[in-house]
Amino acid sequence: MRLIRGIESDPAAHLEVRFWVHTGVMIKISDELDPTPYILISSRKHKELSTILAD
């Protein structure tokens, strides 16, 4: 997650991160009209969050 939110991040991406939280989820945007490639959200409960979003 550190590289994705740092030097490897896409400038068009939307980041909702707390830099002291080292885990999170990346949500890829598949809408062709939206220029945002992904949303990165930091979360201490990243497994639960990804399970909820997958449903």
C-alpha positions, 0 to 999 in steps of 0.5 A: 500500500505504501508504494501505491499511495506514494511514488507509484500512485496515479495522479488521476486517482482519488486517495482517502488515506491516513498515512499512519494506517498501513493497510487498505483497499484499492477500488478500480473504476471501470466506468469509461466516462470517469477519468479516475482509475481507482480509489484508494482507501486506508483501513485497519479493517481492510479484509472486512471492507473488501468483503463488504464491497465485493457483495 
